[in-house]
């Protein structure tokens, strides 16, 4: 942000800058044909608008002298207010930023390279922030007000947006943006960043190609969707894929993909389409694979039934801290469907439907890693049995604060190895014996 004074408190400089920008913005709006402006692209309108803003700045300079740098900052900020998301526009242009978190109008954080840090991109006040939120949600046909004070939406580039406003948000409007990567990561990128090893990739590639049902488990921001996109890239181009999401984040690379997204209720509270309805409908669409962005509730029962009735090779994610926790959550979600099934019957269906659980985690140093690849092996009494094929063992931190540990194969030959071999995927015994240090001291 430009600084108007060479000395004085930072908040004074920011307030004066915001006042100048607001006055220029308001004067410009009074001169513009807003209906025509909404129909043209920024590139077409910018030369003329720059000229108008420059003339307004000449008059403003009589009250507040501005340097050339400060003038250009005002021009860019005002154009961002007209065509973009105001103070957030510059952050959206930085490809290394993965999350933009607006806690209050004057407090903005970003996540960059796995680390949260504050930035000086601030809004003038709550009304300014609210105007940007309304612009975001209106572009996707949603609304946000006191009667509906929270909303999920997405930007034109696919970035996921969540907004919540008073009375639910006590300190003013809150905005969270999960960035959508335009550069698609591949398995080689994860290997380079030490998020996974080559033997683990080879095993997962064989499992996806041979149509094993896989759940990716992890906490918020652990990289579940990123890994789901990568695993889905191992699906054959010859297969028909149906994706189901609450907010579209998946970016499959195959050509034969049908993308479905849930719909919220309208102003009258009617017309909502939930994931369960989409999962049921997808079974009528002749899918070879069903990919659910995240299983959260009663749709789990329909997904498991699909996996058990010929739609094997399906993929999904779930919020859980361990593979065992993921099974507990699935158990609870099926119970939410009110089918009155005995606990043992529910667990038997889970055990027969799910083949692998891939656990991902965000480390204390901001890195993301695959910490477990676990295979479901069956039932012992009322308990679902499983075994770890690969694990990440954390041993501490090095001098730079990076997590030290090692990827390790447990040495157990997976139960699915015969199924893989019968499909032409012959994995060497050495694959299940490797050990790879990470950030060794």
N, C-alpha and C positions, 0 to 999 in steps of 0.2 A: 504494500500500500504506500502511496506517495505520502511524504511528510511535508506539511505546509510551513512549519516553523523550524528554525535551526536549533532551537532550544525550547525547554519546557517539558512538562509531563507528557508521556506517551499518549495517555487517554485524551488529553487536550488536542494533540495533533490529529488523532484519529477522529475525534468528534468534529473538528473543523473540516477535515477532509470529507467526512460523510455529509456534512451540511452543504458543502460546495457541490458534491456529486448529486445530492437530492434536489437541490435547486435547479441544476442544469437538466436533470432528468424530467422534472415537472414542467419546466419551460418547453422542453422538446416535445413532450406529450401534447401540450396545448397547441403545438404547430402542426402535428402530424395527422394524417388520415390513417387512423389505427386499423380500419378495416382493410385498406389497401396494403398496409404494412404487413398484415398477417398472411398475405397471399404471395409475397415475394421473398426470395432468399436473401440472407445477410450479405452475401457477396455482391448482389445487385444493388442493394440499398446503401451499403456502407460508404461509398465515395460521397454521395450527396449528404448523408447524415454527418459525416466528418466535417464537411464544410459548415453545416448549420451549427454543430457543437462548437466549432472554432470561433464562430461569430458570437455565440453566447458566452464563451470563455473570455473574449475580449472585454465584454461589459463586466463580467465577474471580476476581472483583474483589477478594476478600480477599487474594489473593496478588499480583495484578497490576492496579492501578487502571487503568480505561479511561475515556476521554472518550466523549461521545455519538457523535462521528464515528467513533472507533475501534470502538465497539460495532457500529455499522451496517456498518462495513467487514468485521468478522468475520462478521456475519450473512450478508451478500451472498456472501462468499468460501465459507462453509460450504455455502450453498445451491448455489453453482456447482459445488462438489465433488460434491454429491449428484446434481445433475441435468445438469450440463454438463461442460465440460472444464477445470474448476478455474481456475488463473491465466490461461488463454487466453480465457476466456469474454468478458471485457471487450474484448479485442482483436477478437474475432469480431463484436462489435456495431458496430465502427467501419467504415463503408462505404468509407473512403478507404484502408484497409490492404489491399494486394494480396497480400502474402506474410507469413507468420509462420514464423520460422526459429528452432528451439530447438537450439542447438549443444551445450549441456549443461544440466543442471537449473538452474544458476544463471546462464545466459547466453542471453538471448532477444533476437533482432533482428526488426524488421519492415521491410517496404518500403512507403513511403508517398509517393505522387506521384513514383515512380521513384527515390527515395533510400533507401538502407539506413540504419537508425539503431537503437541499442540501446534497450531498455525495461526498466523495473524489475519486470516481471512474472516472478517466479522461482518455482521449485518448492522444496519442502523438501529433497529429496534425489533420488537416482536411483530409488528405489522409488516415490516420489510420481509422478515423470514416467512411469515404466513403467506405473503403474496407469492413467494417462490414456491412454497409447498402447493398452493392452489394451482399454480401454473403446471406443476408436474402432474398432479392427479387429474386435472381437466383434460390433458392430452390423451389419457387412456380411458376417458369416459367415467371416471370415478368422481366422488365428491367428498369433502371433509368439512365438518362443521360441528357444532355442539351436540347435535343429535347423532352424529356418526364421527366421533373424534379420533378414530385411528383408521389407517388405510395402508394396504400393500399395493404397490404399483411398480412400473418399470420405465426407465428412460428409453429413448429411441435406440440407443446403442445396446440395449438389453440389460443394463445395470438394474439391480433390484433395489427398490426404494420402500422404506417403511417410515410413516409419519404418525405422530401422536400429539394431540394438542390439548389445551385445557378444556374441560376441568380435570381430565385424567393426568395430564402432565402439569405438575404443580408449579414449575419454574418457567413456564412458557413453552412454545412449540418445540418439538424434538424431531430431528430428521436424521435418518441413517441410510446411507447409500452403499450397497455392496457392488463393487465395480465388476463389469463384465469384460473379460479379457478378449481383446480383438486378435491377439496372437495366440493361437491354439497350442497349448503345451502338449508334448508327447512324452512317451515313457522315457526316452533318452534324456529329456530335460530333468525328470525326476531323479534319474540315476546320477546325473551330473551334480545335482544339488544335494545328493546323499539322502534323499527322501525314501529311497528304495534301492535294491540291488538288482543286477542283471538276472541272477538265478530266480529271484522272486518274480520279476517281470515275465520271465520265460514260463514259470509255473502258472501265473495268472492268465497269460495269453493262451496257453493250452486249455485251461479250464473254461474260459469264455468261448473259445472256438469250438469246444466239445459240448457246449450248451449246459454247463453246470449253472445252477441258480446261486447268485452271489449277492450278499448284502454288505454294503460298506458302512461301517459304524464309526462314530466319532462325535466330538463335541462341536459347538458352534465355532466356525472359522478354522476347523482342523484340516480342511481340504477335501471334504467328501465329494462335492460336486466336481471338482477338478479331476479327482481320481475316477469318478464315474464316467466322465467324458472320455478319459484315456482308455479305460477298460472297454467302453462301447466301441472304440475304434478297432477292436479286434474282431468285431462281428463281421461276417461275410457280407459283401455287397449284394449277394444274391438273396438275402433275407429281407422280409418286410418287418419294419420296426415301428411300434407305436409308443410314443413317449407321453407321459401323464405328469403334469406338474401343477402346483398351486401358483407359482410365478415362474414363467419360462426362464430357465438359466442354462439348460442343456444345449450343447452345440454339437450334435452328431455329424460325422463327416460323410456318412453314407448318403446315397441319393434317394433310396426308397424309405423315407421316414415320414410318418404321420405325427404331427405335434398337436397334443390336446392340452388345454389349460382350463382350470376351474374358473367359475364365475361367481362373484359376490352377489348378495341380494341387492335389489334395486331400492329406490327411496321408500317404497311401501314395505320393504322387508321381504319381498318375494323374488322368485326367479333364481335363487342361488343354485349352482351346480357344483356338487362336491366331488372329491376324488373318487369316492366309492362308486358314484354313478358313472364316471368316466372309465373306471376299471371294468365295470360290468359291461358297458357299451363296447369297450375295446375288444372284448371276446367275440363280438359279432363282426369284427373288421378283418378277420383272417390274418391275425398277426403271427409272425414267426417268433418275435421277441416282444416282450412288454417291458419297458423301462419306466419305473416310477421314480420321479425326482427325489421324493422323500415320503416314506410311509409314516403317518402320524396318528391314525385313528382306526376306525372300524373298516376302512378299505383294506386293512391287512388280511382279513379273512378271505376276501375275494381274490386278492393277489396270491395267497397261499393255495387256494383252490385252483387257480389258473396254473400255477407251477406244478400242481399234482395231476393236472388233467391235460397234458400234452403241450403246454406252453413253457417248456423248460428253456433254460438259457436266459431267464429274466434277471434284471438287475435293479437294485434300489438302494437307497441310503436310509439310515436311521440314527437318531440322536441317542447315543449311549457311550459310556466310558470304557466298557470292556465287552468282549464277545459274549460273555455270560450275561451281562446286563442287557445286551441287545436281545437275547432270547427271552429274558424276563419281560422286556417291554413289548415284544411281539405277543407274548402270552396275554398281557394286559389289554393290548389293542384288539385282539380277537374277542376277548371277553366283552369289550365295549359294543360289539355287534349284537349282544343280547340273544345269542342262539341257544343259550342254556345247555351248552356242551360240557361234559365232564372235563376236569382239568387234564386228565390223562389223554383224553381224545384230542384236546387242543394241542398238547405237546407232541403227540404222535404225528399230527398233521404238520407241525412246524419241523420236526425231525425228518420227515419224509420229503418235505418241500425244499428246505434249505441245504445246500451243499457246503458253502464256504462263507465265513464271515471275515472280512478284511478290516482290521481296526486301524484307524489313523488318529494321530494326536498332534497337537501343537505344543512344541517344547517350550521351556522357559526362556530360551534365547530367540524365540520367534520362528524357528524353523518348524516345518511339518514333516512328519515321518510316518511310514507304515510300521506300526509297532507289533502287530500280530497278524498272521494269516492262520486261521483256525478252521478245521474241518469238522462238520457234524458227522458223527459216526453211528448214531442210532439212539436207542433207549435202554436204560437199566432201571426197571421198575417204573417210577413216575418221573425219572430224571433224564433229561436229554444229555447224551454223552458227546464229548468233543475232544479233539486233540490239536495241539499247536504244531504247525508245520514249520513256520518261520517266526522268529521273535526279534525284537530290538531290546537289548539289555543296556540300560543306562548305568554308567559307573560314576559320573560326577561332572564337574566343569573344569575346563582348562583355564589358562591364564587370561584368555580373552573373553571369558564368560560363556564360551560355547559348550554345548552339551557334549560330553564324551561318552562313548559307548561302543556297541558293536551289533551288527546284524548277524544273526546266528540261525542256521538250520538246526532243528532239534534232532535230526537223524532219523526221524520216524518216516517210513514210507507211507504216503497217504493212501487211504482206502480207495480213493478215486483213481489211483494210478492204473488199475486194470481197465477202467472205463476209458481213460485217456489213450492207453495203448491200443485198445480195440478200435479207436477212431483214428489211429495212425499217428498219435502224439506220443512218441517214445522219449521219455525223460531219463537222463542218465542218473545212476545212483549218486554220483558226485554232487548233483544239484542239491541234494538234501543233506549235504555234509559241510557246506561252505561256511566260513566265518569271515566277516569283513569289518575291521575297525572303523570308527568314525571320530574325527577330530582327536586322534591319539595324542597324548601329551609328549 
